[in-house]
């Protein structure tokens, strides 16, 4: 009975489990039947969404084309698969700017003022008899120009008669021209007659006998007034005639105000090119302006020697490194440098493409005409192609003249440089890609004559921007360029008075029309007939910029600050080059 009872109970238990399982299965089946319409709806929605996406999505060919667009070159918007360097598309126009890109802000309130004061005696009063100063310049045209300017001031300091300076004819530039073949010597002597007595050659000791023989000397760089009086004057009094050799940057940056103004009179008024050079230069300017009212002049300085000196990397790979290294070995004093470090420090000239991108970001469209002053460009047309694509209206001496017209000048490097100097000086905007002598003198000259825009790339900050431009939109890139270039555009008071080299920042010779400025700031008002007062911007000309410890922001850097682009170039005159030829190449 027990066994029967147990078996019966077990059977009942199994039957209950079966019924419970059937109930659960039935319940699940009922729920599944209820979910079928919902699943069907979701599936239908997914199918519909897939169909829409398939319709809107590009074909594989179109997708590949879109991928290629990300690799457009900055200069023509075409694919650059061969290079494989992703860069972003650049607009053809310069965009809407908040200011006129062809003029400097508030430049109308500033003007050059270099007239001598009544306290500066005339030359016939100060010049001592039997004191004759001769100088021998060095370097190219613009380096020699600084020497000529300073020589006049030194002659005045020594109360000596200046003999027309000798131009360097044995330098790297190999130009046999003398002073009178480059500059108008008659204008030079007559214009400065109240400041310094100037003669064309040493006089004879007595009639019919040979001329005086000059005693040759050298002076330290940046020699000040006391230095000349202590070192040179005693010798000059004894020998009667002294020639100072290799005369470049031999006069201090800071001098008495009257001497600084004399510097300006020499540089901006007395030094005129000869008529043939001036007329040809004006012809070049006229031909550029016939094509467009405004134009940009670019001093490119992308020659092989310059690039070899910089030690920078310009993306040409092993071929470029080998070529520039071969050039660099010509000078034992040039050692291999770290190209990445030089680039980060802003010591590398911008490539032609980078110059073009900077100009576009600053508001200059593809319709702008550019005159390029340059020697042989490293890489030739291949290197220039991106710049020419950004600015198709590309000109140079050779493109707007005939071979016959240039023939009287083409064999003389200084005369060719003088033609470029005139076109750059007359341009609406001047862009310099290094800080050699031509760039410095033109920067100072353009400040003196109305602060015409003079753009110096802030290479230290632009470097990072160019490096990452493929990751930026054009608007972000352009806005950043404009921000970084503040303080590097040649505007009034961009540099503090007395900062930088005097030839590039002649602050003593720049005055501000304070009455007109005040009137403008106070709103419309009637101007009286009273002459506006002249306020000299440079109130303190005695600070020593070599000991200036002010930490300027990058936007306020002057050309000798350590953060300024091309530091090696801007401070080259303080370097002790062991190879004179190297110094001459870099300086001009």
C-alpha angles and dihedrals in degrees: 000000000000091000091048092047092050092048092049092050091049092052092051091049093053091048091053092052091051093050091048091051091050091050091051092048092049091049092050091048091051091051091047091052089053092050095050094084091048092050090047091052093050091048091049091050091050092049090050092049091049090051092051093048091047090053094049099040117095121247118259089261092051090046090054090050091053090051090052091052088066087063096053114140117245094238106051109008094239128130116275101197094145092061095033091206111141112221131161132252117266123209119238095228126063095234128231113314127198090227142032107279091206098061141042122248115261092356090138089073095061132067142163116270116178105143116135118250124238087258091066106088122222120261095249088061098047104035113102121212120250095023112118124173123197126181133193112208126210138209131021130329098287096041088052090049091060090050093051092049093050093044091064090053093047091051089053092049090052093042087233136142111252120224112214104273123257116237121225108256099170102056129110089277093063097209117157095195120127127212096271092052092058105029133037097254096188092053090046094055097041097046092053096041092111092051107038134003108240127190131181098232142002114279123240119263089234132356114288094013130104123279125265116281114234121227110232120229142159127218129202119261116270092016109178132213094276090047092057093045093050099039108029108024097066091051092045092052090050100041097032091213126052129179118204109208130210088017106187126125089355094134125077120255092230119058139150112294094249091055091048091053089049088055089056094048090054097045100040103030114018100044106077125161118242117270096258092053094043094048093049091047091052089048090056091049091049092051093052092048092049086067096046136358094234129037141177122229115208124197095201103182094188096138121141094249092052093049092046090053093049092056089213131144116240100182098264095122125213093338092058093044091051094048096047092043089055091053091046092056089066087079117053091198092064111088128189111275136195105263094197092052092047090051093049090051092052095246097128123090113240116256116247089255092052091050089053093049091049092052093048090051089051090058107269113134131207091266091067117110118230128197111201120206106198146129123222108335116221108248093016119219093355090062093044095047097089092050092047091049091053091044110024091178092080121160140177137167090272096051098051099040137053124246089247093055092053095043096093089055107030096084092054118069094198093053091049089048089050091056091053089046092057094048092047092046092051095046122112090229126021120200121193123194095192137021103243126136097282091053092048096048093045092047091054093042093051090049090051094049100051107305096273108192112279113181121205113181113239087223096176093064098029089058093071091044094053090046093056101031094114088065094052135075115241092248092055092045094048093046091051092050091053090049094049092047095058106118092023100078104084096252124155116283090008087134124040114250111274095015120126126010115327094234090060098037109030092176094158088064098048119088132189125226094225095177094056091044093050090048092052093048093050094052132247114349139148116264118228122225090247113118114254114253117249114232116191108226091209104070094160119042098162102076116114107232090195088068097039107127098181111132104222123195113252089253089062099043116134123214095271099046114115092240094055118111118261093020090175091057098043094052098034092117091066093053121097102227113196091199114061093197091057091051092051093051094050098041103062 
